[in-house]
Amino acid sequence: MLIINLSQRSPEWLAWRAQGVTASEAAILVGRSPYKTTWRLWAEKTGLCAPDDLSNHPLVQRGLALEDMARQGFEARHATLLLPVCAEFDDHPVLRCSFDGISDQGEPVELKVPAPGTWDDIAAHGTTAKAYQLYWVQVQFQMLVAGAERGWLVFDPQRAGVSALEFEIVRDAAFLSELVPTCLAFHEAVRNQKEPIPDPTRDLFVPVGEDQLRWTALATKYRDAETIVRRMEDELKAFKSQMADAQAGLVDLMGEFLLADRKGVRVLRYRQMGSVDYPALLAEVAPDLAPAMLNAHRRGFSDRVKVTAKAVKTVQADTIPTARTQRQTPGTRPVKIERAETQRTRAAVAVDTTAEPEPFGYF
């Protein structure tokens, strides 16, 4: 492998990563990531979509803060030193790794500082746990770049009384023989602006041509209307507060009377029976009720749409692309993005594909 002299998480390191395929991206390309698809990764690398900013995620911050302690823990347990380096694969330099550590034996060690729920799942399910399956691919990629026959995947929660879970991983030549061409093909797709097939249930819909103009107009219309609605809701809230104050005063004036009707206002005081707490009732009368029984009596699904108005940057009219000819290098001819030969589904129903609230380890 070729060692690259870079400081991890520096601007130069980010640029170097962006120009290749990294170990953390390998799981995406083989379809094991619950967070991102191949299309989304391609869209981020070509500038079509902005990547999610995880820098302020508390689990990510905790993982980065405790990574060195996890590294020291492995070093103490195995009587070795771990060198965190960046490197490129000798045969294909576009395949790149930022190692948490390379041992004295030249073996990659991938360190994760998982949240309690993730650690519990790994402790219970071992190599079948979702986090293990996800990061196993990352370690295989690292062994490829390092030229190692063995690597380590370590989940160290850095919590008092809780031990690190270590997995010794052996190089899988058959898997790597499939992974390498997959990664190289993806790199070529990024370089040549060739769009992978998107998944309409997970990926973003990106309007092009006339559809983009229509989307812009409708989005502007929605945001303008929402601004007015928010202002009116604030005014309505103030009026409702006035009504509540007046109602309290009227009721106070009535004393023990239950009915009043004067000056265009009728006041009726009455008592309403409370609703039944069905979850508490079921827990008491049928604590062992199987979920299948509940599902048998569940009403059908309903299609819903959730729209969120976001702040947008002002874009000059002459920079708005009318076809997939964006992201070209200045001074060169635009490269048209080749759309995969498939009919993109224009889904009318937005599917909530929010990832699990607790990320596996950190990225």
C-alpha positions as CSV (number, residue, x, y, z in Angstrom):
1,M,0.0,0.0,0.0
2,L,1.0,3.6,-0.5
3,I,1.0,5.7,2.6
4,I,-0.5,9.2,2.1
5,N,0.8,11.9,4.5
6,L,-2.5,13.5,5.5
7,S,-4.1,14.5,8.8
8,Q,-7.4,12.8,9.1
9,R,-10.5,15.1,9.1
10,S,-8.5,18.0,7.6
11,P,-9.7,19.8,4.5
12,E,-7.0,18.1,2.4
13,W,-8.0,14.7,3.8
14,L,-11.7,15.4,2.8
15,A,-10.6,16.3,-0.7
16,W,-8.5,13.2,-1.0
17,R,-11.3,11.0,0.1
18,A,-13.8,12.6,-2.3
19,Q,-11.5,11.7,-5.2
20,G,-11.7,8.0,-4.6
21,V,-13.7,5.2,-3.1
22,T,-13.1,4.6,0.6
23,A,-13.5,1.7,3.0
24,S,-16.5,3.3,4.7
25,E,-18.3,3.6,1.4
26,A,-17.8,-0.1,0.4
27,A,-20.8,-1.3,2.4
28,I,-23.0,1.2,0.5
29,L,-21.8,-0.2,-2.9
30,V,-22.7,-3.8,-1.9
31,G,-26.1,-2.8,-0.6
32,R,-25.5,-3.3,3.1
33,S,-25.9,0.2,4.4
34,P,-29.3,1.1,5.9
35,Y,-28.4,4.8,5.6
36,K,-27.4,5.4,2.0
37,T,-27.8,3.9,-1.4
38,T,-25.3,3.8,-4.3
39,W,-27.3,6.5,-6.1
40,R,-27.1,8.8,-3.1
41,L,-23.4,8.3,-2.8
42,W,-23.0,9.0,-6.5
43,A,-25.2,12.1,-6.2
44,E,-23.1,13.4,-3.4
45,K,-19.8,12.8,-5.2
46,T,-21.0,14.4,-8.4
47,G,-22.4,17.5,-6.5
48,L,-26.1,16.7,-7.2
49,C,-26.9,16.4,-3.5
50,A,-25.2,17.6,-0.4
51,P,-24.0,15.0,2.0
52,D,-25.5,14.9,5.5
53,D,-23.5,16.8,8.0
54,L,-23.0,14.4,10.9
55,S,-20.3,16.5,12.6
56,N,-22.7,17.7,15.3
57,H,-24.3,14.3,15.9
58,P,-23.7,13.5,19.6
59,L,-22.8,9.9,18.9
60,V,-20.3,10.9,16.2
61,Q,-18.8,13.5,18.5
62,R,-18.5,11.0,21.3
63,G,-17.0,8.4,19.1
64,L,-14.3,10.8,17.8
65,A,-13.6,12.1,21.3
66,L,-13.1,8.5,22.7
67,E,-11.4,6.9,19.6
68,D,-7.9,7.4,21.0
69,M,-8.9,5.8,24.3
70,A,-10.3,2.9,22.4
71,R,-7.0,2.7,20.4
72,Q,-5.0,2.7,23.6
73,G,-7.2,-0.1,25.0
74,F,-6.6,-2.3,22.0
75,E,-2.8,-1.6,22.2
76,A,-2.8,-2.6,25.9
77,R,-4.8,-5.8,25.4
78,H,-2.6,-7.0,22.4
79,A,0.8,-5.5,23.3
80,T,1.0,-3.7,20.0
81,L,1.0,-0.1,18.7
82,L,-1.6,1.1,16.3
83,L,-0.6,3.7,13.7
84,P,-3.5,5.8,12.3
85,V,-2.6,6.4,8.6
86,C,-4.1,7.1,5.3
87,A,-3.2,4.8,2.3
88,E,-4.1,3.9,-1.2
89,F,-4.2,0.4,-2.8
90,D,-1.1,-0.4,-4.9
91,D,-3.1,-1.9,-7.7
92,H,-5.8,0.7,-7.8
93,P,-5.0,4.0,-6.1
94,V,-8.6,5.2,-6.2
95,L,-9.3,2.6,-3.5
96,R,-8.4,4.5,-0.3
97,C,-8.4,3.9,3.5
98,S,-8.1,6.1,6.6
99,F,-7.1,3.5,9.1
100,D,-8.0,3.9,12.8
101,G,-4.8,1.8,13.3
102,I,-2.4,-0.5,11.6
103,S,-0.8,-3.0,14.1
104,D,2.8,-4.0,14.3
105,Q,1.8,-7.0,12.2
106,G,0.4,-4.8,9.5
107,E,-3.2,-5.7,10.3
108,P,-5.9,-3.1,10.1
109,V,-7.9,-2.4,13.3
110,E,-11.3,-0.7,12.9
111,L,-12.4,1.0,16.2
112,K,-16.1,1.8,16.9
113,V,-17.4,3.5,20.1
114,P,-21.0,2.3,19.9
115,A,-24.1,3.6,21.7
116,P,-25.5,1.3,24.4
117,G,-28.3,-0.1,22.2
118,T,-25.8,-1.0,19.4
119,W,-23.4,-2.7,21.9
120,D,-26.2,-4.7,23.4
121,D,-27.3,-5.9,19.9
122,I,-23.8,-7.0,19.0
123,A,-23.3,-8.7,22.4
124,A,-26.5,-10.6,21.9
125,H,-26.2,-11.5,18.2
126,G,-22.4,-11.5,17.5
127,T,-21.5,-11.8,13.8
128,T,-25.2,-11.7,12.8
129,A,-25.7,-8.2,14.3
130,K,-26.5,-5.4,11.9
131,A,-23.5,-3.4,13.0
132,Y,-21.1,-6.3,12.5
133,Q,-22.4,-7.0,9.0
134,L,-22.1,-3.4,8.0
135,Y,-18.5,-2.9,9.2
136,W,-17.3,-6.3,8.2
137,V,-17.2,-5.0,4.6
138,Q,-15.2,-2.0,5.8
139,V,-12.5,-4.3,7.4
140,Q,-12.4,-6.5,4.2
141,F,-11.7,-3.3,2.2
142,Q,-9.0,-2.3,4.7
143,M,-7.3,-5.7,4.5
144,L,-7.3,-5.4,0.7
145,V,-5.5,-2.0,0.8
146,A,-3.1,-3.1,3.6
147,G,-2.3,-6.4,1.9
148,A,-3.2,-8.2,5.2
149,E,-4.7,-11.6,5.7
150,R,-6.3,-10.7,9.0
151,G,-8.0,-7.6,10.5
152,W,-9.9,-6.6,13.6
153,L,-13.3,-5.0,14.2
154,V,-13.6,-3.6,17.8
155,F,-16.7,-2.3,19.5
156,D,-15.4,-0.5,22.6
157,P,-18.3,1.4,24.4
158,Q,-15.8,3.2,26.7
159,R,-18.2,2.6,29.7
160,A,-17.2,1.5,33.2
161,G,-17.7,-2.2,33.7
162,V,-18.5,-2.9,30.0
163,S,-15.9,-4.7,28.0
164,A,-14.9,-4.2,24.4
165,L,-16.2,-6.7,21.9
166,E,-13.4,-7.8,19.5
167,F,-13.8,-9.7,16.3
168,E,-10.9,-11.2,14.4
169,I,-11.8,-11.1,10.7
170,V,-10.1,-13.2,8.1
171,R,-9.6,-12.0,4.5
172,D,-12.3,-13.2,2.2
173,A,-10.7,-13.4,-1.2
174,A,-14.0,-14.4,-3.0
175,F,-15.8,-11.4,-1.6
176,L,-13.0,-9.0,-2.5
177,S,-12.9,-10.4,-6.0
178,E,-16.4,-9.0,-6.4
179,L,-16.0,-5.9,-4.3
180,V,-13.0,-4.5,-6.3
181,P,-14.7,-4.3,-9.7
182,T,-17.9,-3.0,-8.0
183,C,-15.9,-0.1,-6.5
184,L,-14.0,0.6,-9.7
185,A,-17.2,0.6,-11.7
186,F,-18.7,3.1,-9.3
187,H,-15.6,5.3,-9.5
188,E,-15.9,5.3,-13.3
189,A,-19.6,6.2,-13.0
190,V,-18.7,9.2,-10.9
191,R,-15.9,10.3,-13.3
192,N,-18.1,9.9,-16.3
193,Q,-21.3,11.3,-14.7
194,K,-23.2,8.1,-15.4
195,E,-26.1,7.9,-13.0
196,P,-26.9,4.6,-11.2
197,I,-30.5,3.4,-11.0
198,P,-32.2,5.3,-8.1
199,D,-34.4,3.6,-5.6
200,P,-37.7,5.6,-5.5
201,T,-38.4,4.4,-2.0
202,R,-35.1,5.7,-0.5
203,D,-33.5,8.2,-2.9
204,L,-34.3,11.8,-3.6
205,F,-36.5,12.8,-6.6
206,V,-34.5,15.3,-8.6
207,P,-36.5,17.2,-11.2
208,V,-34.8,18.0,-14.5
209,G,-35.7,20.2,-17.5
210,E,-39.2,21.6,-17.4
211,D,-40.0,19.6,-14.3
212,Q,-37.3,21.6,-12.5
213,L,-38.9,24.9,-13.5
214,R,-42.3,23.7,-12.3
215,W,-40.9,22.4,-9.0
216,T,-39.2,25.8,-8.4
217,A,-42.5,27.6,-9.0
218,L,-44.5,25.3,-6.8
219,A,-41.9,25.3,-4.1
220,T,-41.9,29.1,-4.1
221,K,-45.6,29.1,-3.9
222,Y,-45.7,26.7,-1.0
223,R,-43.0,28.6,1.0
224,D,-44.8,32.0,0.4
225,A,-48.1,30.5,1.5
226,E,-46.6,28.9,4.6
227,T,-45.0,32.2,5.6
228,I,-48.5,33.8,5.5
229,V,-50.0,30.8,7.4
230,R,-47.5,31.0,10.2
231,R,-48.1,34.7,10.6
232,M,-51.9,34.1,10.7
233,E,-51.5,31.2,13.1
234,D,-49.6,33.5,15.5
235,E,-52.4,36.1,15.3
236,L,-55.0,33.3,15.8
237,K,-53.1,32.1,18.8
238,A,-53.3,35.6,20.3
239,F,-57.1,35.8,19.7
240,K,-57.7,32.3,21.2
241,S,-55.8,33.5,24.3
242,Q,-58.1,36.4,24.5
243,M,-61.1,34.1,24.2
244,A,-59.8,31.8,26.9
245,D,-59.3,34.8,29.3
246,A,-62.9,36.1,28.6
247,Q,-64.3,32.6,29.0
248,A,-62.7,32.2,32.4
249,G,-64.1,35.6,33.4
250,L,-67.6,34.7,32.3
251,V,-67.6,31.3,34.1
252,D,-66.3,33.1,37.3
253,L,-69.2,35.5,37.1
254,M,-71.8,32.7,36.8
255,G,-70.9,31.2,40.2
256,E,-72.9,28.0,40.6
257,F,-75.1,28.6,37.6
258,L,-74.6,26.1,34.7
259,L,-76.3,28.2,31.9
260,A,-76.1,31.8,30.8
261,D,-77.2,33.6,27.6
262,R,-76.7,37.3,27.4
263,K,-75.2,39.9,25.0
264,G,-74.8,37.4,22.2
265,V,-72.9,34.9,24.2
266,R,-74.3,31.6,25.5
267,V,-72.3,29.7,28.1
268,L,-73.1,26.1,29.0
269,R,-71.1,24.3,31.7
270,Y,-71.2,20.5,31.6
271,R,-69.2,17.4,32.5
272,Q,-67.9,15.0,30.0
273,M,-66.8,11.4,30.6
274,G,-63.1,10.6,30.0
275,S,-61.9,8.4,27.2
276,V,-60.8,4.8,27.8
277,D,-57.1,4.2,28.1
278,Y,-57.0,1.2,25.8
279,P,-53.3,0.4,26.0
280,A,-53.6,0.3,29.8
281,L,-56.7,-1.9,29.5
282,L,-55.0,-4.3,27.2
283,A,-52.0,-4.5,29.4
284,E,-54.3,-5.5,32.3
285,V,-56.7,-7.9,30.7
286,A,-54.4,-9.4,28.0
287,P,-50.8,-8.8,28.9
288,D,-49.6,-11.6,26.7
289,L,-51.5,-10.5,23.6
290,A,-49.5,-11.4,20.5
291,P,-48.8,-8.5,18.1
292,A,-50.3,-10.6,15.3
293,M,-53.6,-10.4,17.0
294,L,-53.4,-6.6,17.2
295,N,-52.4,-6.4,13.5
296,A,-55.4,-8.5,12.5
297,H,-57.6,-5.7,13.9
298,R,-55.6,-2.8,12.6
299,R,-57.1,-0.5,10.0
300,G,-55.4,-0.3,6.6
301,F,-52.6,2.0,5.8
302,S,-53.2,5.6,4.8
303,D,-51.1,7.5,2.3
304,R,-49.8,10.8,3.7
305,V,-47.5,13.6,2.6
306,K,-45.2,15.6,4.8
307,V,-43.8,18.8,3.4
308,T,-41.1,20.8,5.2
309,A,-40.2,24.3,4.0
310,K,-36.5,24.9,4.2
311,A,-34.3,28.0,3.7
312,V,-32.9,28.1,0.2
313,K,-29.9,29.8,-1.4
314,T,-30.5,32.3,-4.1
315,V,-29.5,30.9,-7.5
316,Q,-29.1,33.1,-10.6
317,A,-31.4,32.2,-13.4
318,D,-28.6,31.5,-15.9
319,T,-27.1,28.9,-13.5
320,I,-30.2,26.8,-13.2
321,P,-29.7,23.7,-15.3
322,T,-32.5,22.7,-17.7
323,A,-31.1,19.2,-18.2
324,R,-28.6,17.0,-16.5
325,T,-25.6,19.0,-17.7
326,Q,-24.4,20.4,-14.4
327,R,-21.2,20.0,-12.3
328,Q,-18.8,20.6,-15.2
329,T,-15.3,21.8,-14.7
330,P,-14.8,25.5,-15.7
331,G,-13.4,25.8,-19.2
332,T,-14.6,22.4,-20.3
333,R,-17.7,21.2,-22.2
334,P,-20.6,20.1,-20.0
335,V,-20.9,16.4,-19.5
336,K,-24.4,15.1,-19.9
337,I,-25.3,12.6,-17.2
338,E,-26.4,9.3,-18.7
339,R,-29.6,8.2,-17.1
340,A,-30.0,4.4,-16.6
341,E,-32.3,2.8,-19.1
342,T,-35.2,2.5,-16.8
343,Q,-38.4,4.5,-16.2
344,R,-37.9,6.5,-13.0
345,T,-40.9,6.1,-10.8
346,R,-42.6,9.4,-10.0
347,A,-44.1,8.2,-6.7
348,A,-47.1,10.2,-5.5
349,V,-46.6,8.9,-2.0
350,A,-43.5,10.1,0.0
351,V,-42.1,7.2,2.0
352,D,-40.5,8.0,5.4
353,T,-37.1,6.4,5.1
354,T,-35.6,8.0,8.2
355,A,-32.7,5.8,9.3
356,E,-32.7,4.2,12.7
357,P,-32.4,6.8,15.5
358,E,-29.2,5.3,16.8
359,P,-26.4,5.0,14.3
360,F,-24.2,2.0,14.4
361,G,-21.0,3.3,16.1
362,Y,-19.9,6.3,14.2
363,F,-18.7,7.2,10.7
